[in-house]
Amino acid sequence: MSYRNYPSREGGRHHTDPTSSRFNTKSKYHQRGRGTNRPVPNRRPTAGDDLDGITVSIGRNLTTGGIDSQGSSIRGRIVSRSHAPQQIHPSRMNDRDHNQPRWWRISIPQAGAIGKERVMSTLKVNCLRQFQPYHYFIDRDTNTGVFFVNSQQDADMLKRANRKIEVQNLGTLNIMVSQTSSPVPLLDEDLRRHFRDYICNRRFNAQTFQLNLSNLVDDEELSALGIYPQLNKQAFVRDVVDIINKNLHMTRQLDLGSNNISNLYEFRNLQLNNLEQLSLASNQLRAFEELVHLKQLTHLTHLFLKDNPLTSSNNKRSVSRNDLISTIQQKLPQLKRVDDIDLPTKIGFGVDNAIIHLPKTAPHCVPQEMQTFLAKFIDEYYRLFDTRGRSELHACYHDSCMFSLCIAPTESSIVPTKSYKYGPLIYDSRNLKKIFDDNKRAILLRHGKTDVLDFLRIKFPLTKHDGKSFHVDVFSTANNRAIFTVNGLYREIDQGINGPVRSFQRTFTCSQTSSGVLIVADHIMIINATDSQVLNMTRPTPPASSSTEPSSSSRTMESQNGPGLSIEMQTQMIQKFSQQSGMNIEYSKLCLAENDWNYEKAAQKFQECQKMNLIPPEAFTKP
């Protein structure tokens, strides 16, 4: 028995549809202004009465609760054969978009044991009219047969057939009906084969290598096959991509327009090395970040994005045309054209040239006095920065200074990197590749000494920088200004001595003023340190050898400072230092490690910090 599309999506009915006349909006009660639920005197059914209409009136409590369920009280009415489309009431349009089909899930528990085809053929033979099943499959876990219908009349008919259709020697069929938003986006082997044959034979042009998959949802041939395309569901897209990769890998032009596509994640597996043109027009794409899933299409030069929310003038980001083009080029640099716009040529390095000749210039030289100043400035600045409260930093910044923070991601790093969490600090990151709102960009660029210092004192964690890791580069020292960067490592010690280790690059712009040299711009970029950086930071460094003979009182301790210091000797030093200083084991170990395991140097440093009240109270807390 052939399948037949039910025209309920178009608003009409097939000529074989024996639905009751409550769906006829031109009945005499409508013309006279009377309600559809007005009772009608009982009468005996005649030969002209429709059997299904009478069944509806008898089994009105068995309906699926459709939009006209109240009309089930009308009994014994003659079925209207009019083909006029059903009227849509404005009040109902507010509840549901009339263009969106409604779906019902039909489940038959014993279908797997009986046989998939046998169950369907039995249903079609015993039902009063033909119906179109969609996405018919057998659930492997429960052995239940499942299919979907998009007609309320079909759903009501199947519900009334529950336990009334008998399969020879196997009892009656249990038919369960429930309403659902859409069919399961699943294609079993049979439907997948039909779908593959259809797009290969009917949608692909072998002469021009064009694959037209636009507006699949309204394709009547697919409906006749029992397939409801859902390219907004990842499971369905996964099947489509797999079919294209295996059977249509030679495609040069692909049209996916008008398919309600909202994300491109599954298209990251699309392997079309010859694809030059792709249309995603008239879909529901809202974020430019979705375009990165197409970066593997290296020969793609023309992309259609019109009539998507991300290119709409009503887009909440309200980006200009130039910003839109720039953003798209950043995601897909291989593009040459978007819609009807020719993209400007990107300027890049001539990597194909064997030799790149740079013009001769005089070597840049930092004056000796500037080197001396920078060494002193950096040493003093980070001493103040690593103090608790950072109260003395106010003397380093100009009244009109600016500060910004950027946290770089490490997810795609090929170097083993520690996965420390950033905590609330991540919300203050001014990463322009992640933040598109101009107002938020302005807020995160802090202006003025008060705003900058409040952030450094309150929000930026307490740190301990490793001076041995510092690398300094000077950009300019002209016009009474110095622009230089400091690269290195620091450890966050808010929660103890084993806090996360960060790698940082900090760019300072300093200016000569009447009050001295002050910071007018400060930008810091931080990233989690690599495994090797963390290891180098925690590894003790042997002290430099001295030409003078050590005194007899310190010879014993200094003889332990060599690279051969054992763990047992370190433990003895830590315990002794803890007893004499009053600090706990963790802070005693930290103090000795930071002073190269030089006992006398560590003791001197401890006394200096204690006098300046720089040692936190938790250092003296012992378990």
C-alpha positions as CSV (number, residue, x, y, z in Angstrom):
1,M,0.0,0.0,0.0
2,S,1.5,3.3,-1.0
3,Y,2.2,6.1,1.5
4,R,0.2,9.3,1.0
5,N,1.1,12.7,2.4
6,Y,-1.4,14.2,4.7
7,P,-2.0,17.8,3.7
8,S,-2.7,19.0,7.3
9,R,0.4,21.2,7.2
10,E,-1.2,23.1,4.3
11,G,-4.5,23.4,6.1
12,G,-6.7,21.2,3.9
13,R,-7.8,17.5,4.0
14,H,-7.5,14.6,1.6
15,H,-10.7,13.6,-0.1
16,T,-10.6,10.3,1.7
17,D,-10.5,12.0,5.1
18,P,-13.8,11.1,6.9
19,T,-13.4,13.6,9.7
20,S,-16.5,14.9,11.4
21,S,-18.1,18.1,10.3
22,R,-16.9,20.1,13.3
23,F,-13.9,21.0,11.2
24,N,-16.2,22.5,8.5
25,T,-16.0,26.2,9.4
26,K,-18.9,27.0,6.9
27,S,-21.5,25.0,8.8
28,K,-24.9,26.5,9.5
29,Y,-24.1,27.1,13.1
30,H,-21.1,29.3,12.2
31,Q,-23.2,31.2,9.8
32,R,-25.8,31.8,12.4
33,G,-23.2,32.8,15.0
34,R,-23.9,29.8,17.3
35,G,-21.1,28.1,19.2
36,T,-19.6,24.9,17.9
37,N,-20.5,23.0,21.1
38,R,-24.2,23.5,20.7
39,P,-26.0,20.2,21.3
40,V,-27.8,18.6,18.3
41,P,-30.9,16.4,18.8
42,N,-30.1,12.7,18.7
43,R,-31.2,10.8,15.5
44,R,-30.5,7.5,14.0
45,P,-27.5,7.3,11.7
46,T,-28.3,7.0,8.0
47,A,-26.4,5.6,5.1
48,G,-24.8,8.9,4.4
49,D,-23.3,9.2,7.8
50,D,-19.6,8.7,8.1
51,L,-18.6,5.8,10.3
52,D,-15.5,7.5,11.6
53,G,-17.5,10.6,12.5
54,I,-19.9,8.4,14.6
55,T,-16.9,6.7,16.2
56,V,-15.5,10.1,17.2
57,S,-18.7,11.0,18.9
58,I,-18.9,7.7,20.7
59,G,-15.2,7.7,21.8
60,R,-14.9,11.5,22.3
61,N,-13.0,10.8,25.6
62,L,-10.3,9.0,23.6
63,T,-9.1,12.0,21.6
64,T,-5.6,13.3,21.9
65,G,-6.7,16.7,23.1
66,G,-6.3,18.7,19.8
67,I,-7.3,22.2,19.1
68,D,-10.9,21.2,18.4
69,S,-11.4,18.7,21.2
70,Q,-14.4,20.6,22.5
71,G,-16.3,19.9,19.3
72,S,-16.5,16.1,20.1
73,S,-19.8,16.7,21.8
74,I,-21.5,17.1,18.3
75,R,-22.9,13.8,17.3
76,G,-24.5,12.3,14.2
77,R,-23.3,15.0,11.8
78,I,-22.9,14.6,8.0
79,V,-19.3,14.9,6.9
80,S,-18.6,17.8,4.7
81,R,-16.6,16.9,1.6
82,S,-15.5,20.5,1.0
83,H,-11.8,21.0,0.2
84,A,-11.7,24.5,1.5
85,P,-8.7,25.1,3.8
86,Q,-9.3,25.1,7.6
87,Q,-9.6,28.6,9.0
88,I,-7.0,29.7,11.6
89,H,-8.5,31.7,14.5
90,P,-6.3,34.6,15.7
91,S,-6.6,33.5,19.3
92,R,-5.0,30.2,18.4
93,M,-2.1,31.9,16.5
94,N,-1.0,33.4,19.7
95,D,-0.6,30.0,21.3
96,R,1.2,28.3,18.4
97,D,2.7,29.2,15.1
98,H,0.3,27.8,12.5
99,N,3.2,27.1,10.2
100,Q,4.8,24.7,12.7
101,P,3.5,21.1,12.4
102,R,2.2,19.3,15.5
103,W,3.5,15.8,16.1
104,W,2.4,12.7,17.9
105,R,4.6,9.8,19.0
106,I,3.1,6.3,18.3
107,S,4.6,3.5,20.4
108,I,3.9,-0.2,19.9
109,P,5.7,-2.3,22.6
110,Q,5.7,-5.7,20.9
111,A,6.6,-4.5,17.3
112,G,10.2,-5.7,17.5
113,A,9.1,-9.3,18.3
114,I,6.3,-9.3,15.7
115,G,8.3,-7.6,12.9
116,K,8.7,-4.0,11.8
117,E,7.1,-4.4,8.4
118,R,4.4,-6.7,9.5
119,V,3.2,-4.3,12.2
120,M,3.0,-1.4,9.8
121,S,1.2,-3.4,7.1
122,T,-1.3,-4.6,9.7
123,L,-2.0,-1.1,10.8
124,K,-2.5,0.2,7.3
125,V,-4.9,-2.7,6.4
126,N,-7.1,-2.3,9.5
127,C,-7.2,1.5,9.9
128,L,-10.1,3.4,8.3
129,R,-7.9,5.6,6.2
130,Q,-4.3,5.9,5.1
131,F,-1.8,7.7,7.3
132,Q,1.8,8.7,6.8
133,P,4.3,7.4,9.4
134,Y,7.6,9.3,9.9
135,H,10.9,8.0,11.3
136,Y,9.7,4.5,11.9
137,F,12.2,2.5,13.9
138,I,12.6,-0.3,16.5
139,D,14.1,0.7,19.8
140,R,16.9,-1.7,20.4
141,D,16.7,-1.5,24.2
142,T,13.0,-2.0,24.6
143,N,12.1,-3.7,21.3
144,T,9.4,-1.1,20.9
145,G,8.3,0.1,17.5
146,V,8.1,3.9,17.3
147,F,6.9,6.2,14.6
148,F,5.4,9.7,14.4
149,V,2.4,11.4,12.7
150,N,1.7,15.0,12.2
151,S,-2.1,14.8,11.9
152,Q,-4.4,14.9,15.0
153,Q,-7.0,12.9,13.1
154,D,-4.4,10.1,12.5
155,A,-3.3,10.2,16.1
156,D,-7.0,9.9,17.3
157,M,-7.6,7.1,14.9
158,L,-4.6,5.1,16.1
159,K,-5.4,5.8,19.7
160,R,-8.9,4.4,19.2
161,A,-7.4,1.3,17.6
162,N,-5.5,0.4,20.8
163,R,-6.1,-3.3,21.6
164,K,-8.6,-3.6,18.7
165,I,-6.3,-4.7,15.9
166,E,-5.3,-8.4,16.1
167,V,-2.1,-10.0,14.7
168,Q,-2.6,-13.6,13.8
169,N,-1.4,-15.9,16.6
170,L,0.2,-12.9,18.4
171,G,-2.7,-11.2,20.1
172,T,-3.8,-7.6,19.8
173,L,-1.6,-4.5,19.3
174,N,-1.0,-2.1,22.2
175,I,-0.9,1.3,20.6
176,M,0.3,4.2,22.8
177,V,-0.1,7.8,21.6
178,S,1.5,10.9,23.1
179,Q,2.1,14.4,21.8
180,T,5.7,15.5,21.2
181,S,7.5,18.6,19.8
182,S,9.1,16.8,16.8
183,P,10.2,13.4,15.6
184,V,13.3,11.8,17.0
185,P,16.1,12.9,14.7
186,L,17.1,9.3,14.0
187,L,17.4,7.4,10.8
188,D,17.6,3.7,11.0
189,E,19.3,1.7,8.2
190,D,16.3,1.6,5.9
191,L,15.5,5.3,6.2
192,R,19.2,6.2,5.9
193,R,19.5,4.2,2.7
194,H,16.4,5.9,1.2
195,F,17.7,9.3,2.3
196,R,21.1,8.7,0.8
197,D,19.7,7.5,-2.5
198,Y,17.4,10.5,-2.6
199,I,20.0,13.2,-2.1
200,C,22.5,11.5,-4.4
201,N,20.0,11.0,-7.3
202,R,17.6,13.9,-6.9
203,R,19.6,16.7,-5.2
204,F,23.1,16.3,-6.7
205,N,24.1,17.6,-10.1
206,A,26.9,15.4,-11.3
207,Q,27.8,17.8,-14.1
208,T,28.3,20.9,-12.0
209,F,29.0,19.1,-8.7
210,Q,26.3,21.1,-7.0
211,L,24.5,19.7,-4.0
212,N,21.2,21.4,-3.2
213,L,19.9,20.6,0.3
214,S,17.9,23.8,0.7
215,N,14.5,23.8,2.3
216,L,14.4,20.0,3.0
217,V,11.6,20.3,5.5
218,D,9.1,21.1,2.8
219,D,10.2,18.3,0.4
220,E,7.1,16.2,-0.4
221,E,9.3,13.3,-1.7
222,L,11.0,13.0,1.6
223,S,7.7,13.1,3.4
224,A,6.5,10.3,1.2
225,L,9.5,8.3,2.3
226,G,8.6,8.9,6.0
227,I,11.5,11.3,6.6
228,Y,11.2,14.6,8.3
229,P,14.5,16.5,7.9
230,Q,15.8,18.3,11.0
231,L,19.1,20.1,10.3
232,N,18.7,21.9,13.5
233,K,19.3,18.7,15.4
234,Q,22.9,17.4,15.7
235,A,22.0,13.7,15.4
236,F,20.3,14.3,12.0
237,V,23.2,16.6,10.8
238,R,25.7,13.9,11.8
239,D,24.0,11.4,9.4
240,V,23.8,14.0,6.6
241,V,27.5,14.9,7.0
242,D,28.5,11.2,7.0
243,I,26.5,10.5,3.8
244,I,28.1,13.5,2.1
245,N,31.6,12.5,3.1
246,K,31.2,9.0,1.9
247,N,29.2,9.5,-1.3
248,L,29.5,13.2,-2.4
249,H,33.0,14.2,-1.5
250,M,33.5,15.8,-4.9
251,T,30.9,18.5,-4.2
252,R,32.0,22.0,-5.1
253,Q,28.9,24.0,-4.3
254,L,26.7,23.2,-1.3
255,D,23.4,24.9,-0.5
256,L,22.0,24.4,3.1
257,G,19.7,27.4,3.0
258,S,16.3,27.6,4.7
259,N,16.8,24.6,7.0
260,N,16.5,26.4,10.4
261,I,20.2,25.7,11.2
262,S,21.2,27.3,14.5
263,N,24.7,25.9,15.0
264,L,27.4,24.4,12.9
265,Y,29.1,22.2,15.4
266,E,28.6,18.9,13.6
267,F,29.7,20.5,10.3
268,R,33.2,20.5,11.7
269,N,33.5,16.9,10.4
270,L,32.5,17.9,6.9
271,Q,35.4,16.8,4.6
272,L,34.9,18.5,1.3
273,N,38.3,19.4,0.0
274,N,36.9,20.8,-3.3
275,L,34.1,22.9,-1.8
276,E,34.3,26.5,-3.1
277,Q,30.8,27.9,-2.4
278,L,28.6,27.3,0.6
279,S,25.1,28.8,1.3
280,L,23.9,29.1,4.8
281,A,21.3,31.8,4.0
282,S,17.9,32.0,5.7
283,N,18.9,30.0,8.7
284,Q,19.0,30.8,12.5
285,L,22.8,31.4,13.0
286,R,23.3,34.0,15.8
287,A,27.0,33.8,16.7
288,F,30.1,34.3,14.6
289,E,31.9,31.7,16.7
290,E,29.9,29.1,14.8
291,L,32.0,29.8,11.7
292,V,35.1,28.3,13.2
293,H,33.6,24.9,12.6
294,L,34.1,25.4,8.8
295,K,37.8,26.2,9.0
296,Q,38.7,22.8,7.6
297,L,37.2,23.8,4.3
298,T,40.4,25.3,3.0
299,H,39.2,25.9,-0.6
300,L,36.0,27.7,0.5
301,T,36.0,31.2,-1.1
302,H,32.3,32.2,-1.3
303,L,29.9,32.1,1.7
304,F,26.3,33.1,1.8
305,L,25.0,34.3,5.2
306,K,22.2,36.7,4.4
307,D,18.9,36.5,6.3
308,N,20.5,35.1,9.5
309,P,20.2,36.8,12.9
310,L,24.0,37.4,13.0
311,T,23.8,39.6,9.9
312,S,20.5,41.2,10.7
313,S,20.3,44.9,11.5
314,N,18.3,43.9,14.6
315,N,21.2,41.9,16.0
316,K,21.9,43.0,19.6
317,R,25.6,43.4,18.9
318,S,24.7,45.8,16.1
319,V,28.0,45.5,14.4
320,S,28.9,47.7,11.5
321,R,29.5,46.2,8.0
322,N,33.3,46.7,8.3
323,D,33.3,45.0,11.7
324,L,31.2,42.2,10.3
325,I,33.6,41.6,7.5
326,S,36.6,41.7,9.8
327,T,35.1,39.2,12.2
328,I,34.2,36.8,9.4
329,Q,37.7,37.0,8.0
330,Q,39.2,36.3,11.3
331,K,37.1,33.1,11.6
332,L,37.5,32.0,7.9
333,P,40.6,33.8,6.4
334,Q,40.3,31.7,3.2
335,L,37.1,33.6,2.2
336,K,37.1,36.0,-0.7
337,R,33.4,36.9,-0.9
338,V,30.5,36.9,1.6
339,D,27.0,37.2,0.0
340,D,27.5,40.0,-2.6
341,I,30.5,41.6,-0.8
342,D,34.0,41.2,-2.1
343,L,36.4,40.9,0.9
344,P,39.6,43.0,1.0
345,T,42.8,41.1,0.5
346,K,44.4,40.2,3.8
347,I,48.0,41.3,4.2
348,G,50.3,38.4,5.3
349,F,53.9,37.4,5.3
350,G,55.5,36.0,2.2
351,V,56.1,32.5,3.5
352,D,56.7,31.1,0.1
353,N,59.7,33.3,-0.4
354,A,63.0,31.5,0.1
355,I,64.7,34.5,1.6
356,I,63.2,37.6,3.2
357,H,65.5,40.7,3.1
358,L,64.9,43.3,5.7
359,P,66.1,46.9,5.2
360,K,69.3,47.8,7.0
361,T,68.8,49.9,10.1
362,A,70.9,51.2,12.9
363,P,70.8,48.8,15.9
364,H,68.6,50.0,18.8
365,C,70.5,50.6,21.9
366,V,69.2,51.3,25.4
367,P,71.4,53.9,27.2
368,Q,73.3,52.6,30.1
369,E,71.5,55.0,32.5
370,M,68.2,53.7,31.3
371,Q,69.2,50.1,31.9
372,T,70.2,51.1,35.4
373,F,66.9,52.9,36.0
374,L,64.8,50.0,34.7
375,A,66.6,47.4,36.8
376,K,66.0,49.6,39.9
377,F,62.4,50.4,38.9
378,I,61.4,46.7,38.3
379,D,63.0,45.5,41.5
380,E,61.3,48.2,43.6
381,Y,57.9,47.9,41.9
382,Y,57.6,44.1,42.3
383,R,58.8,44.4,45.9
384,L,55.8,46.7,46.6
385,F,53.5,44.6,44.4
386,D,54.1,41.4,46.4
387,T,53.4,43.1,49.8
388,R,50.0,42.4,51.4
389,G,47.6,45.2,50.7
390,R,49.8,46.9,48.1
391,S,49.2,50.2,49.9
392,E,52.5,51.7,48.7
393,L,51.8,51.3,45.0
394,H,50.0,54.7,44.9
395,A,53.4,56.3,44.6
396,C,54.0,54.5,41.3
397,Y,51.0,55.5,39.2
398,H,50.0,58.7,37.5
399,D,46.6,60.2,38.4
400,S,45.3,59.6,34.8
401,C,46.8,56.2,34.4
402,M,45.1,53.2,32.6
403,F,45.1,49.5,33.4
404,S,43.8,46.4,31.6
405,L,44.0,42.7,32.3
406,C,43.8,39.9,29.7
407,I,43.6,36.2,30.5
408,A,44.7,34.0,27.6
409,P,43.1,30.5,27.1
410,T,45.3,27.4,27.1
411,E,42.8,24.8,25.9
412,S,44.4,24.4,22.5
413,S,48.0,24.6,23.7
414,I,50.2,21.8,22.5
415,V,52.6,22.3,25.4
416,P,51.7,20.5,28.7
417,T,50.1,23.3,30.8
418,K,48.8,23.3,34.4
419,S,45.0,23.6,34.5
420,Y,44.7,26.0,37.4
421,K,41.4,27.8,37.7
422,Y,41.3,31.6,37.6
423,G,38.3,32.1,39.8
424,P,36.4,35.4,39.8
425,L,39.4,37.1,38.1
426,I,38.3,35.7,34.7
427,Y,35.3,38.1,34.7
428,D,37.7,41.1,34.6
429,S,39.6,39.8,31.6
430,R,39.5,42.3,28.7
431,N,40.0,39.8,25.9
432,L,38.8,41.6,22.8
433,K,38.4,38.3,20.9
434,K,35.8,37.2,23.5
435,I,34.1,40.5,24.4
436,F,32.1,42.3,21.7
437,D,30.0,44.7,23.7
438,D,31.6,48.2,23.5
439,N,30.2,49.2,27.0
440,K,31.8,46.2,28.7
441,R,35.1,46.9,26.8
442,A,35.1,50.4,28.2
443,I,34.3,49.3,31.8
444,L,37.2,46.7,31.8
445,L,39.7,49.4,30.7
446,R,40.2,51.0,34.1
447,H,40.9,54.8,34.2
448,G,42.5,56.8,37.0
449,K,44.7,56.0,39.9
450,T,41.8,55.2,42.3
451,D,40.1,52.7,39.9
452,V,43.4,51.0,39.1
453,L,44.6,50.7,42.7
454,D,41.3,49.5,43.9
455,F,41.4,46.7,41.4
456,L,45.0,45.7,42.3
457,R,44.4,45.8,46.0
458,I,41.0,44.1,46.1
459,K,40.6,41.8,43.1
460,F,44.1,40.9,42.0
461,P,45.3,37.9,44.2
462,L,48.3,38.2,46.5
463,T,51.4,37.2,44.6
464,K,55.1,36.2,45.0
465,H,57.1,36.9,41.8
466,D,60.1,34.9,40.8
467,G,62.8,37.4,39.9
468,K,65.0,34.8,38.4
469,S,62.4,34.2,35.7
470,F,62.2,37.8,34.5
471,H,63.0,38.9,30.9
472,V,62.8,42.5,30.0
473,D,62.4,44.1,26.6
474,V,62.5,47.8,25.8
475,F,60.4,49.2,23.0
476,S,61.1,52.9,23.2
477,T,62.8,55.5,25.4
478,A,62.1,58.6,23.4
479,N,60.3,61.8,24.4
480,N,60.7,61.3,28.1
481,R,58.8,58.1,27.9
482,A,59.8,54.5,28.4
483,I,57.8,51.6,27.0
484,F,59.0,48.1,28.1
485,T,57.7,44.7,28.9
486,V,58.4,42.3,31.7
487,N,57.9,38.5,31.2
488,G,58.2,36.0,34.0
489,L,56.4,33.8,36.6
490,Y,54.6,34.4,39.9
491,R,52.7,32.3,42.4
492,E,49.4,33.1,43.9
493,I,49.7,32.8,47.7
494,D,46.3,33.8,48.9
495,Q,45.5,30.2,49.8
496,G,48.9,29.1,50.9
497,I,52.4,28.4,49.5
498,N,51.2,25.8,46.9
499,G,49.0,28.2,45.0
500,P,48.8,28.3,41.2
501,V,51.8,29.4,39.1
502,R,51.1,31.9,36.3
503,S,53.1,33.1,33.4
504,F,52.7,36.8,32.7
505,Q,53.7,39.5,30.3
506,R,53.3,43.0,31.6
507,T,53.7,46.1,29.4
508,F,54.5,49.4,31.2
509,T,54.4,52.9,29.8
510,C,56.3,55.3,32.1
511,S,56.5,59.0,31.8
512,Q,58.8,61.7,33.3
513,T,56.7,64.1,35.4
514,S,57.4,66.7,38.0
515,S,56.8,64.1,40.7
516,G,59.3,61.7,39.1
517,V,58.8,58.7,36.8
518,L,55.2,57.4,37.0
519,I,53.3,54.6,35.2
520,V,50.7,56.0,32.8
521,A,49.7,52.7,31.2
522,D,49.8,49.2,32.6
523,H,48.7,46.1,30.7
524,I,49.1,42.6,32.0
525,M,48.4,39.3,30.2
526,I,48.5,36.1,32.3
527,I,48.3,32.5,31.4
528,N,48.8,29.3,33.3
529,A,52.4,28.2,33.5
530,T,53.6,25.1,31.7
531,D,54.8,22.0,33.6
532,S,58.4,22.8,32.9
533,Q,58.0,26.4,34.2
534,V,56.4,25.3,37.4
535,L,59.2,22.8,37.9
536,N,61.9,25.4,37.3
537,M,60.2,27.8,39.7
538,T,60.1,25.3,42.6
539,R,63.5,23.8,42.0
540,P,66.1,25.1,44.5
541,T,69.1,26.9,42.9
542,P,72.5,26.4,44.4
543,P,74.1,29.7,45.6
544,A,77.0,31.3,43.8
545,S,80.5,30.3,45.0
546,S,82.4,32.9,47.0
547,S,86.1,33.5,46.8
548,T,86.3,34.3,50.5
549,E,86.7,31.6,53.1
550,P,83.5,31.1,55.2
551,S,83.7,31.6,59.0
552,S,84.0,28.6,61.2
553,S,80.6,29.3,62.8
554,S,78.8,29.1,59.4
555,R,80.9,26.5,57.7
556,T,78.7,23.7,58.8
557,M,75.5,25.2,57.5
558,E,77.0,26.5,54.2
559,S,78.5,23.1,53.4
560,Q,74.9,21.9,53.1
561,N,74.1,24.4,50.3
562,G,75.6,22.4,47.5
563,P,73.6,20.5,44.9
564,G,74.1,17.3,46.9
565,L,71.7,18.4,49.7
566,S,69.7,15.4,50.7
567,I,66.0,15.3,51.7
568,E,66.9,14.3,55.2
569,M,69.2,17.3,55.6
570,Q,66.6,19.6,54.2
571,T,64.0,18.2,56.7
572,Q,66.4,18.9,59.6
573,M,67.0,22.4,58.4
574,I,63.2,23.0,58.1
575,Q,62.5,21.7,61.6
576,K,65.2,23.8,63.1
577,F,64.2,26.9,61.3
578,S,60.6,26.3,62.4
579,Q,61.6,26.0,66.0
580,Q,63.7,29.1,66.0
581,S,61.4,31.4,64.0
582,G,58.1,30.1,65.3
583,M,56.7,29.7,61.8
584,N,55.0,26.5,60.7
585,I,56.7,23.8,58.5
586,E,55.3,25.1,55.2
587,Y,56.4,28.7,55.6
588,S,59.8,27.6,57.0
589,K,60.3,25.5,53.9
590,L,59.3,28.4,51.7
591,C,61.6,30.8,53.3
592,L,64.6,28.4,53.1
593,A,63.8,27.5,49.4
594,E,63.5,31.2,48.4
595,N,67.0,31.8,49.9
596,D,68.7,28.9,48.2
597,W,68.7,26.8,51.4
598,N,71.2,29.3,52.9
599,Y,70.3,29.1,56.6
600,E,71.8,32.4,57.7
601,K,70.4,34.3,54.7
602,A,67.0,32.9,55.3
603,A,67.2,33.9,59.0
604,Q,68.2,37.4,58.1
605,K,65.4,37.7,55.6
606,F,62.9,36.5,58.2
607,Q,64.0,39.1,60.7
608,E,63.7,41.9,58.0
609,C,60.2,40.8,57.0
610,Q,59.1,40.5,60.7
611,K,60.3,44.0,61.4
612,M,58.3,45.3,58.4
613,N,55.2,43.3,59.4
614,L,55.2,41.5,56.0
615,I,54.7,37.9,57.3
616,P,51.1,36.8,57.2
617,P,49.5,35.6,60.4
618,E,48.8,32.1,59.0
619,A,52.6,31.6,58.8
620,F,52.6,31.2,62.6
621,T,49.6,28.8,62.7
622,K,50.7,25.3,63.6
623,P,48.6,22.2,63.4
